[in-house]
């Protein structure tokens, strides 16, 4: 299993809007991608920081979205609520429970 962690900062008062975009627009597109398993959002309403963690069956599945432009397209859906640049990191994931 592999994971992508994307960290963004939202504009003041835009956290809920970012979550709605992720739930209603990004998640359905993610579900159509080969090897996609799950999308989780971690929020810090005080700072406006939002961390998305997506889980993928294989490293190739995770990288396919980056190579095809899919990742940038999904990030673009959040452009109206972003404050600054997104940070992306990839990891091996181990489900423990």
Biopython code that builds the backbone (N, CA, C, O; Angstrom):
import numpy as np
from Bio.PDB.StructureBuilder import StructureBuilder

atoms = [
    (1, "UNK", "N", (0.865, -1.168, 0.000)),
    (1, "UNK", "CA", (0.000, 0.000, 0.000)),
    (1, "UNK", "C", (0.910, 1.229, 0.000)),
    (1, "UNK", "O", (1.990, 1.222, 0.592)),
    (2, "UNK", "N", (0.453, 2.274, -0.672)),
    (2, "UNK", "CA", (1.206, 3.528, -0.751)),
    (2, "UNK", "C", (0.273, 4.689, -0.450)),
    (2, "UNK", "O", (-0.938, 4.601, -0.654)),
    (3, "UNK", "N", (0.856, 5.783, 0.039)),
    (3, "UNK", "CA", (0.065, 6.945, 0.445)),
    (3, "UNK", "C", (0.679, 8.220, -0.111)),
    (3, "UNK", "O", (1.897, 8.360, -0.218)),
    (4, "UNK", "N", (-0.195, 9.130, -0.456)),
    (4, "UNK", "CA", (0.211, 10.489, -0.826)),
    (4, "UNK", "C", (-0.359, 11.425, 0.233)),
    (4, "UNK", "O", (-1.547, 11.365, 0.548)),
    (5, "UNK", "N", (0.483, 12.280, 0.776)),
    (5, "UNK", "CA", (0.040, 13.281, 1.738)),
    (5, "UNK", "C", (0.201, 14.648, 1.086)),
    (5, "UNK", "O", (1.300, 15.046, 0.697)),
    (6, "UNK", "N", (-0.906, 15.350, 0.976)),
    (6, "UNK", "CA", (-0.912, 16.700, 0.417)),
    (6, "UNK", "C", (-1.353, 17.655, 1.516)),
    (6, "UNK", "O", (-2.433, 17.509, 2.087)),
    (7, "UNK", "N", (-0.501, 18.634, 1.804)),
    (7, "UNK", "CA", (-0.794, 19.617, 2.846)),
    (7, "UNK", "C", (-1.054, 20.963, 2.191)),
    (7, "UNK", "O", (-0.256, 21.451, 1.391)),
    (8, "UNK", "N", (-2.184, 21.550, 2.548)),
    (8, "UNK", "CA", (-2.522, 22.881, 2.030)),
    (8, "UNK", "C", (-2.904, 23.777, 3.198)),
    (8, "UNK", "O", (-3.203, 23.301, 4.294)),
    (9, "UNK", "N", (-2.889, 25.058, 2.951)),
    (9, "UNK", "CA", (-3.433, 26.029, 3.899)),
    (9, "UNK", "C", (-4.577, 26.722, 3.170)),
    (9, "UNK", "O", (-4.432, 27.168, 2.032)),
    (10, "UNK", "N", (-5.711, 26.801, 3.848)),
    (10, "UNK", "CA", (-6.871, 27.441, 3.237)),
    (10, "UNK", "C", (-6.920, 28.915, 3.620)),
    (10, "UNK", "O", (-6.366, 29.332, 4.637)),
    (11, "UNK", "N", (-7.586, 29.677, 2.792)),
    (11, "UNK", "CA", (-7.832, 31.076, 3.110)),
    (11, "UNK", "C", (-8.729, 31.136, 4.348)),
    (11, "UNK", "O", (-9.491, 30.201, 4.597)),
    (12, "UNK", "N", (-8.653, 32.209, 5.120)),
    (12, "UNK", "CA", (-9.503, 32.329, 6.311)),
    (12, "UNK", "C", (-10.984, 32.104, 5.972)),
    (12, "UNK", "O", (-11.521, 32.689, 5.032)),
    (13, "UNK", "N", (-11.615, 31.251, 6.757)),
    (13, "UNK", "CA", (-13.031, 30.972, 6.586)),
    (13, "UNK", "C", (-13.372, 30.037, 5.431)),
    (13, "UNK", "O", (-14.550, 29.866, 5.117)),
    (14, "UNK", "N", (-12.370, 29.424, 4.786)),
    (14, "UNK", "CA", (-12.617, 28.585, 3.601)),
    (14, "UNK", "C", (-12.441, 27.088, 3.851)),
    (14, "UNK", "O", (-12.513, 26.301, 2.908)),
    (15, "UNK", "N", (-12.212, 26.679, 5.097)),
    (15, "UNK", "CA", (-11.986, 25.262, 5.397)),
    (15, "UNK", "C", (-13.179, 24.402, 4.982)),
    (15, "UNK", "O", (-13.007, 23.383, 4.313)),
    (16, "UNK", "N", (-14.379, 24.806, 5.374)),
    (16, "UNK", "CA", (-15.573, 24.022, 5.036)),
    (16, "UNK", "C", (-15.755, 23.917, 3.532)),
    (16, "UNK", "O", (-16.111, 22.855, 3.022)),
    (17, "UNK", "N", (-15.514, 25.005, 2.821)),
    (17, "UNK", "CA", (-15.637, 24.986, 1.367)),
    (17, "UNK", "C", (-14.623, 24.010, 0.765)),
    (17, "UNK", "O", (-14.945, 23.290, -0.179)),
    (18, "UNK", "N", (-13.413, 23.984, 1.301)),
    (18, "UNK", "CA", (-12.396, 23.048, 0.814)),
    (18, "UNK", "C", (-12.841, 21.603, 1.025)),
    (18, "UNK", "O", (-12.642, 20.757, 0.154)),
    (19, "UNK", "N", (-13.436, 21.323, 2.164)),
    (19, "UNK", "CA", (-13.911, 19.962, 2.441)),
    (19, "UNK", "C", (-15.062, 19.565, 1.520)),
    (19, "UNK", "O", (-15.143, 18.417, 1.083)),
    (20, "UNK", "N", (-15.946, 20.506, 1.226)),
    (20, "UNK", "CA", (-17.056, 20.234, 0.299)),
    (20, "UNK", "C", (-16.509, 19.932, -1.094)),
    (20, "UNK", "O", (-16.966, 18.995, -1.748)),
    (21, "UNK", "N", (-15.535, 20.717, -1.554)),
    (21, "UNK", "CA", (-14.917, 20.465, -2.860)),
    (21, "UNK", "C", (-14.281, 19.080, -2.875)),
    (21, "UNK", "O", (-14.432, 18.330, -3.839)),
    (22, "UNK", "N", (-13.575, 18.748, -1.810)),
    (22, "UNK", "CA", (-12.913, 17.442, -1.746)),
    (22, "UNK", "C", (-13.931, 16.302, -1.761)),
    (22, "UNK", "O", (-13.756, 15.312, -2.472)),
    (23, "UNK", "N", (-14.982, 16.447, -0.981)),
    (23, "UNK", "CA", (-15.994, 15.384, -0.891)),
    (23, "UNK", "C", (-16.801, 15.244, -2.177)),
    (23, "UNK", "O", (-17.031, 14.133, -2.653)),
    (24, "UNK", "N", (-17.232, 16.376, -2.740)),
    (24, "UNK", "CA", (-18.169, 16.339, -3.858)),
    (24, "UNK", "C", (-17.507, 16.268, -5.230)),
    (24, "UNK", "O", (-18.139, 15.844, -6.197)),
    (25, "UNK", "N", (-16.254, 16.672, -5.325)),
    (25, "UNK", "CA", (-15.604, 16.736, -6.626)),
    (25, "UNK", "C", (-14.345, 15.868, -6.709)),
    (25, "UNK", "O", (-14.194, 15.079, -7.642)),
    (26, "UNK", "N", (-13.451, 16.012, -5.744)),
    (26, "UNK", "CA", (-12.182, 15.278, -5.808)),
    (26, "UNK", "C", (-12.380, 13.791, -5.511)),
    (26, "UNK", "O", (-11.884, 12.946, -6.257)),
    (27, "UNK", "N", (-13.089, 13.462, -4.444)),
    (27, "UNK", "CA", (-13.263, 12.057, -4.058)),
    (27, "UNK", "C", (-13.920, 11.222, -5.170)),
    (27, "UNK", "O", (-13.445, 10.119, -5.441)),
    (28, "UNK", "N", (-14.981, 11.696, -5.816)),
    (28, "UNK", "CA", (-15.560, 10.878, -6.890)),
    (28, "UNK", "C", (-14.578, 10.602, -8.035)),
    (28, "UNK", "O", (-14.585, 9.514, -8.611)),
    (29, "UNK", "N", (-13.733, 11.590, -8.365)),
    (29, "UNK", "CA", (-12.738, 11.367, -9.411)),
    (29, "UNK", "C", (-11.665, 10.393, -8.936)),
    (29, "UNK", "O", (-11.185, 9.569, -9.715)),
    (30, "UNK", "N", (-11.295, 10.481, -7.685)),
    (30, "UNK", "CA", (-10.292, 9.566, -7.134)),
    (30, "UNK", "C", (-10.792, 8.123, -7.200)),
    (30, "UNK", "O", (-10.035, 7.206, -7.521)),
    (31, "UNK", "N", (-12.062, 7.937, -6.896)),
    (31, "UNK", "CA", (-12.631, 6.590, -6.894)),
    (31, "UNK", "C", (-12.579, 5.934, -8.275)),
    (31, "UNK", "O", (-12.663, 4.711, -8.379)),
    (32, "UNK", "N", (-12.445, 6.723, -9.319)),
    (32, "UNK", "CA", (-12.359, 6.193, -10.682)),
    (32, "UNK", "C", (-10.938, 5.786, -11.068)),
    (32, "UNK", "O", (-10.736, 5.158, -12.107)),
    (33, "UNK", "N", (-9.941, 6.142, -10.232)),
    (33, "UNK", "CA", (-8.546, 5.867, -10.565)),
    (33, "UNK", "C", (-8.167, 4.441, -10.176)),
    (33, "UNK", "O", (-8.576, 3.936, -9.131)),
    (34, "UNK", "N", (-7.383, 3.810, -11.032)),
    (34, "UNK", "CA", (-6.925, 2.442, -10.759)),
    (34, "UNK", "C", (-6.093, 2.420, -9.481)),
    (34, "UNK", "O", (-5.185, 3.233, -9.304)),
    (35, "UNK", "N", (-6.411, 1.485, -8.601)),
    (35, "UNK", "CA", (-5.645, 1.279, -7.386)),
    (35, "UNK", "C", (-5.987, 2.194, -6.228)),
    (35, "UNK", "O", (-5.419, 2.053, -5.145)),
    (36, "UNK", "N", (-6.913, 3.139, -6.433)),
    (36, "UNK", "CA", (-7.305, 4.041, -5.351)),
    (36, "UNK", "C", (-8.041, 3.265, -4.272)),
    (36, "UNK", "O", (-8.882, 2.416, -4.569)),
    (37, "UNK", "N", (-7.717, 3.562, -3.005)),
    (37, "UNK", "CA", (-8.348, 2.871, -1.885)),
    (37, "UNK", "C", (-9.152, 3.797, -0.981)),
    (37, "UNK", "O", (-10.269, 3.460, -0.589)),
    (38, "UNK", "N", (-8.595, 4.971, -0.643)),
    (38, "UNK", "CA", (-9.264, 5.808, 0.347)),
    (38, "UNK", "C", (-8.697, 7.226, 0.318)),
    (38, "UNK", "O", (-7.560, 7.452, -0.093)),
    (39, "UNK", "N", (-9.525, 8.178, 0.769)),
    (39, "UNK", "CA", (-9.101, 9.565, 0.919)),
    (39, "UNK", "C", (-9.555, 10.045, 2.296)),
    (39, "UNK", "O", (-10.731, 9.948, 2.646)),
    (40, "UNK", "N", (-8.604, 10.562, 3.066)),
    (40, "UNK", "CA", (-8.876, 11.060, 4.413)),
    (40, "UNK", "C", (-8.434, 12.519, 4.475)),
    (40, "UNK", "O", (-7.408, 12.885, 3.903)),
    (41, "UNK", "N", (-9.209, 13.349, 5.168)),
    (41, "UNK", "CA", (-8.843, 14.749, 5.373)),
    (41, "UNK", "C", (-8.632, 14.987, 6.867)),
    (41, "UNK", "O", (-9.478, 14.642, 7.692)),
    (42, "UNK", "N", (-7.494, 15.579, 7.196)),
    (42, "UNK", "CA", (-7.183, 15.981, 8.564)),
    (42, "UNK", "C", (-7.197, 17.504, 8.592)),
    (42, "UNK", "O", (-6.573, 18.138, 7.741)),
    (43, "UNK", "N", (-7.895, 18.104, 9.551)),
    (43, "UNK", "CA", (-8.056, 19.555, 9.557)),
    (43, "UNK", "C", (-7.568, 20.176, 10.857)),
    (43, "UNK", "O", (-7.648, 19.573, 11.927)),
    (44, "UNK", "N", (-7.063, 21.390, 10.735)),
    (44, "UNK", "CA", (-6.750, 22.232, 11.884)),
    (44, "UNK", "C", (-7.449, 23.567, 11.626)),
    (44, "UNK", "O", (-6.875, 24.456, 10.997)),
    (45, "UNK", "N", (-8.678, 23.708, 12.107)),
    (45, "UNK", "CA", (-9.453, 24.916, 11.820)),
    (45, "UNK", "C", (-8.782, 26.212, 12.286)),
    (45, "UNK", "O", (-8.979, 27.260, 11.672)),
    (46, "UNK", "N", (-8.002, 26.154, 13.353)),
    (46, "UNK", "CA", (-7.351, 27.375, 13.854)),
    (46, "UNK", "C", (-6.317, 27.909, 12.876)),
    (46, "UNK", "O", (-6.247, 29.115, 12.642)),
    (47, "UNK", "N", (-5.508, 27.013, 12.300)),
    (47, "UNK", "CA", (-4.447, 27.449, 11.385)),
    (47, "UNK", "C", (-4.905, 27.472, 9.931)),
    (47, "UNK", "O", (-4.273, 28.106, 9.086)),
    (48, "UNK", "N", (-6.006, 26.778, 9.642)),
    (48, "UNK", "CA", (-6.458, 26.655, 8.261)),
    (48, "UNK", "C", (-5.728, 25.566, 7.505)),
    (48, "UNK", "O", (-5.890, 25.438, 6.292)),
    (49, "UNK", "N", (-4.916, 24.769, 8.213)),
    (49, "UNK", "CA", (-4.169, 23.700, 7.551)),
    (49, "UNK", "C", (-5.072, 22.490, 7.325)),
    (49, "UNK", "O", (-5.872, 22.111, 8.180)),
    (50, "UNK", "N", (-4.917, 21.912, 6.162)),
    (50, "UNK", "CA", (-5.707, 20.761, 5.742)),
    (50, "UNK", "C", (-4.754, 19.761, 5.120)),
    (50, "UNK", "O", (-4.012, 20.094, 4.196)),
    (51, "UNK", "N", (-4.773, 18.534, 5.624)),
    (51, "UNK", "CA", (-3.908, 17.469, 5.122)),
    (51, "UNK", "C", (-4.799, 16.395, 4.513)),
    (51, "UNK", "O", (-5.679, 15.850, 5.179)),
    (52, "UNK", "N", (-4.560, 16.100, 3.243)),
    (52, "UNK", "CA", (-5.257, 14.997, 2.571)),
    (52, "UNK", "C", (-4.304, 13.819, 2.494)),
    (52, "UNK", "O", (-3.147, 13.969, 2.100)),
    (53, "UNK", "N", (-4.792, 12.650, 2.872)),
    (53, "UNK", "CA", (-4.019, 11.424, 2.731)),
    (53, "UNK", "C", (-4.820, 10.493, 1.835)),
    (53, "UNK", "O", (-5.939, 10.099, 2.163)),
    (54, "UNK", "N", (-4.225, 10.148, 0.696)),
    (54, "UNK", "CA", (-4.877, 9.196, -0.198)),
    (54, "UNK", "C", (-4.073, 7.902, -0.176)),
    (54, "UNK", "O", (-2.842, 7.923, -0.178)),
    (55, "UNK", "N", (-4.781, 6.780, -0.154)),
    (55, "UNK", "CA", (-4.151, 5.466, -0.134)),
    (55, "UNK", "C", (-4.328, 4.794, -1.485)),
    (55, "UNK", "O", (-5.388, 4.868, -2.107)),
    (56, "UNK", "N", (-3.248, 4.130, -1.927)),
    (56, "UNK", "CA", (-3.201, 3.497, -3.241)),
    (56, "UNK", "C", (-2.651, 2.080, -3.114)),
    (56, "UNK", "O", (-1.792, 1.806, -2.276)),
    (57, "UNK", "N", (-3.152, 1.199, -3.946)),
    (57, "UNK", "CA", (-2.746, -0.211, -3.905)),
    (57, "UNK", "C", (-1.250, -0.371, -4.176)),
    (57, "UNK", "O", (-0.570, -1.092, -3.446)),
    (58, "UNK", "N", (-0.732, 0.282, -5.203)),
    (58, "UNK", "CA", (0.680, 0.131, -5.558)),
    (58, "UNK", "C", (1.327, 1.499, -5.777)),
    (58, "UNK", "O", (0.641, 2.506, -5.955)),
    (59, "UNK", "N", (2.638, 1.512, -5.760)),
    (59, "UNK", "CA", (3.386, 2.739, -6.049)),
    (59, "UNK", "C", (3.097, 3.199, -7.479)),
    (59, "UNK", "O", (3.002, 4.398, -7.743)),
    (60, "UNK", "N", (2.958, 2.249, -8.393)),
    (60, "UNK", "CA", (2.659, 2.576, -9.788)),
    (60, "UNK", "C", (1.305, 3.253, -9.915)),
    (60, "UNK", "O", (1.156, 4.195, -10.694)),
    (61, "UNK", "N", (0.312, 2.785, -9.158)),
    (61, "UNK", "CA", (-1.007, 3.423, -9.170)),
    (61, "UNK", "C", (-0.908, 4.858, -8.674)),
    (61, "UNK", "O", (-1.475, 5.766, -9.282)),
    (62, "UNK", "N", (-0.200, 5.068, -7.585)),
    (62, "UNK", "CA", (-0.030, 6.407, -7.034)),
    (62, "UNK", "C", (0.661, 7.313, -8.038)),
    (62, "UNK", "O", (0.216, 8.436, -8.272)),
    (63, "UNK", "N", (1.744, 6.835, -8.631)),
    (63, "UNK", "CA", (2.519, 7.647, -9.573)),
    (63, "UNK", "C", (1.788, 7.902, -10.885)),
    (63, "UNK", "O", (2.033, 8.913, -11.544)),
    (64, "UNK", "N", (0.890, 6.992, -11.272)),
    (64, "UNK", "CA", (0.154, 7.171, -12.528)),
    (64, "UNK", "C", (-0.633, 8.473, -12.516)),
    (64, "UNK", "O", (-0.683, 9.182, -13.521)),
    (65, "UNK", "N", (-1.245, 8.787, -11.389)),
    (65, "UNK", "CA", (-2.014, 10.032, -11.283)),
    (65, "UNK", "C", (-1.136, 11.266, -11.368)),
    (65, "UNK", "O", (-1.566, 12.303, -11.875)),
    (66, "UNK", "N", (0.069, 11.165, -10.884)),
    (66, "UNK", "CA", (0.995, 12.289, -10.967)),
    (66, "UNK", "C", (1.501, 12.459, -12.399)),
    (66, "UNK", "O", (1.636, 13.583, -12.884)),
    (67, "UNK", "N", (1.773, 11.365, -13.061)),
    (67, "UNK", "CA", (2.318, 11.410, -14.425)),
    (67, "UNK", "C", (1.280, 11.796, -15.465)),
    (67, "UNK", "O", (1.631, 12.353, -16.505)),
    (68, "UNK", "N", (0.010, 11.512, -15.205)),
    (68, "UNK", "CA", (-1.046, 11.778, -16.180)),
    (68, "UNK", "C", (-1.624, 13.195, -16.078)),
    (68, "UNK", "O", (-2.366, 13.627, -16.960)),
    (69, "UNK", "N", (-1.289, 13.908, -15.017)),
    (69, "UNK", "CA", (-1.879, 15.225, -14.797)),
    (69, "UNK", "C", (-3.097, 15.193, -13.891)),
    (69, "UNK", "O", (-3.628, 16.242, -13.528)),
    (70, "UNK", "N", (-3.544, 13.997, -13.522)),
    (70, "UNK", "CA", (-4.717, 13.847, -12.658)),
    (70, "UNK", "C", (-4.525, 14.608, -11.333)),
    (70, "UNK", "O", (-5.418, 15.337, -10.900)),
    (71, "UNK", "N", (-3.361, 14.436, -10.696)),
    (71, "UNK", "CA", (-3.128, 15.070, -9.397)),
    (71, "UNK", "C", (-3.241, 16.593, -9.503)),
    (71, "UNK", "O", (-3.930, 17.220, -8.699)),
    (72, "UNK", "N", (-2.580, 17.177, -10.475)),
    (72, "UNK", "CA", (-2.618, 18.633, -10.638)),
    (72, "UNK", "C", (-4.030, 19.120, -10.949)),
    (72, "UNK", "O", (-4.438, 20.189, -10.495)),
    (73, "UNK", "N", (-4.767, 18.341, -11.716)),
    (73, "UNK", "CA", (-6.161, 18.704, -12.022)),
    (73, "UNK", "C", (-6.999, 18.751, -10.747)),
    (73, "UNK", "O", (-7.796, 19.669, -10.556)),
    (74, "UNK", "N", (-6.815, 17.754, -9.874)),
    (74, "UNK", "CA", (-7.595, 17.720, -8.638)),
    (74, "UNK", "C", (-7.187, 18.859, -7.712)),
    (74, "UNK", "O", (-8.039, 19.479, -7.076)),
    (75, "UNK", "N", (-5.895, 19.136, -7.634)),
    (75, "UNK", "CA", (-5.426, 20.249, -6.819)),
    (75, "UNK", "C", (-5.995, 21.571, -7.331)),
    (75, "UNK", "O", (-6.304, 22.468, -6.547)),
    (76, "UNK", "N", (-6.127, 21.681, -8.635)),
    (76, "UNK", "CA", (-6.703, 22.883, -9.239)),
    (76, "UNK", "C", (-8.136, 23.131, -8.806)),
    (76, "UNK", "O", (-8.584, 24.277, -8.777)),
    (77, "UNK", "N", (-8.854, 22.082, -8.470)),
    (77, "UNK", "CA", (-10.229, 22.237, -7.991)),
    (77, "UNK", "C", (-10.284, 23.019, -6.684)),
    (77, "UNK", "O", (-11.314, 23.602, -6.344)),
    (78, "UNK", "N", (-9.168, 23.027, -5.951)),
    (78, "UNK", "CA", (-9.102, 23.728, -4.669)),
    (78, "UNK", "C", (-8.531, 25.138, -4.790)),
    (78, "UNK", "O", (-8.393, 25.832, -3.783)),
    (79, "UNK", "N", (-8.202, 25.567, -5.988)),
    (79, "UNK", "CA", (-7.491, 26.838, -6.164)),
    (79, "UNK", "C", (-8.234, 28.031, -5.564)),
    (79, "UNK", "O", (-7.596, 28.982, -5.112)),
    (80, "UNK", "N", (-9.546, 28.000, -5.550)),
    (80, "UNK", "CA", (-10.309, 29.145, -5.042)),
    (80, "UNK", "C", (-10.252, 29.274, -3.518)),
    (80, "UNK", "O", (-10.656, 30.304, -2.976)),
    (81, "UNK", "N", (-9.761, 28.251, -2.820)),
    (81, "UNK", "CA", (-9.706, 28.295, -1.359)),
    (81, "UNK", "C", (-8.279, 28.240, -0.819)),
    (81, "UNK", "O", (-8.074, 28.348, 0.390)),
    (82, "UNK", "N", (-7.298, 28.072, -1.694)),
    (82, "UNK", "CA", (-5.910, 27.933, -1.253)),
    (82, "UNK", "C", (-5.290, 29.257, -0.839)),
    (82, "UNK", "O", (-5.592, 30.313, -1.397)),
    (83, "UNK", "N", (-4.417, 29.171, 0.153)),
    (83, "UNK", "CA", (-3.558, 30.282, 0.550)),
    (83, "UNK", "C", (-2.130, 29.748, 0.442)),
    (83, "UNK", "O", (-1.633, 29.118, 1.376)),
    (84, "UNK", "N", (-1.479, 29.990, -0.671)),
    (84, "UNK", "CA", (-0.125, 29.482, -0.862)),
    (84, "UNK", "C", (-0.094, 28.193, -1.647)),
    (84, "UNK", "O", (-1.095, 27.767, -2.222)),
    (85, "UNK", "N", (1.075, 27.581, -1.660)),
    (85, "UNK", "CA", (1.311, 26.365, -2.439)),
    (85, "UNK", "C", (1.008, 25.113, -1.621)),
    (85, "UNK", "O", (1.104, 25.122, -0.394)),
    (86, "UNK", "N", (0.645, 24.048, -2.307)),
    (86, "UNK", "CA", (0.448, 22.749, -1.679)),
    (86, "UNK", "C", (1.796, 22.048, -1.573)),
    (86, "UNK", "O", (2.685, 22.255, -2.399)),
    (87, "UNK", "N", (1.934, 21.219, -0.550)),
    (87, "UNK", "CA", (3.125, 20.389, -0.382)),
    (87, "UNK", "C", (2.700, 18.933, -0.517)),
    (87, "UNK", "O", (1.691, 18.517, 0.052)),
    (88, "UNK", "N", (3.478, 18.160, -1.276)),
    (88, "UNK", "CA", (3.127, 16.764, -1.539)),
    (88, "UNK", "C", (4.283, 15.865, -1.127)),
    (88, "UNK", "O", (5.447, 16.154, -1.405)),
    (89, "UNK", "N", (3.936, 14.760, -0.453)),
    (89, "UNK", "CA", (4.915, 13.738, -0.093)),
    (89, "UNK", "C", (4.289, 12.371, -0.326)),
    (89, "UNK", "O", (3.088, 12.184, -0.131)),
    (90, "UNK", "N", (5.109, 11.425, -0.742)),
    (90, "UNK", "CA", (4.651, 10.056, -0.953)),
    (90, "UNK", "C", (5.326, 9.130, 0.058)),
    (90, "UNK", "O", (6.483, 9.331, 0.428)),
    (91, "UNK", "N", (4.581, 8.112, 0.497)),
    (91, "UNK", "CA", (5.054, 7.188, 1.517)),
    (91, "UNK", "C", (4.613, 5.770, 1.205)),
    (91, "UNK", "O", (3.668, 5.555, 0.445)),
    (92, "UNK", "N", (5.302, 4.807, 1.796)),
    (92, "UNK", "CA", (4.753, 3.455, 1.902)),
    (92, "UNK", "C", (3.794, 3.501, 3.080)),
    (92, "UNK", "O", (4.075, 4.148, 4.090)),
    (93, "UNK", "N", (2.666, 2.820, 2.955)),
    (93, "UNK", "CA", (1.665, 2.834, 4.019)),
    (93, "UNK", "C", (1.513, 1.427, 4.591)),
    (93, "UNK", "O", (1.554, 0.432, 3.866)),
    (94, "UNK", "N", (1.339, 1.373, 5.892)),
    (94, "UNK", "CA", (1.157, 0.105, 6.611)),
    (94, "UNK", "C", (-0.098, 0.232, 7.464)),
    (94, "UNK", "O", (-0.124, 1.000, 8.426)),
    (95, "UNK", "N", (-1.123, -0.510, 7.117)),
    (95, "UNK", "CA", (-2.374, -0.485, 7.876)),
    (95, "UNK", "C", (-2.183, -1.384, 9.087)),
    (95, "UNK", "O", (-1.916, -2.576, 8.938)),
    (96, "UNK", "N", (-2.316, -0.831, 10.270)),
    (96, "UNK", "CA", (-2.033, -1.566, 11.501)),
    (96, "UNK", "C", (-3.280, -2.057, 12.218)),
    (96, "UNK", "O", (-3.206, -2.977, 13.034)),
    (97, "UNK", "N", (-4.407, -1.464, 11.928)),
    (97, "UNK", "CA", (-5.641, -1.920, 12.580)),
    (97, "UNK", "C", (-6.808, -1.661, 11.665)),
    (97, "UNK", "O", (-7.947, -1.969, 12.014)),
]
sb = StructureBuilder()
sb.init_structure("model")
sb.init_model(0)
sb.init_chain("A")
sb.init_seg("    ")
for serial, (resi, resn, name, xyz) in enumerate(atoms, 1):
    if name == "N":
        sb.init_residue(resn, " ", resi, " ")
    sb.init_atom(name, np.array(xyz, "f"), 0.0, 1.0, " ", f" {name:<3s}", serial, name[0])
structure = sb.get_structure()
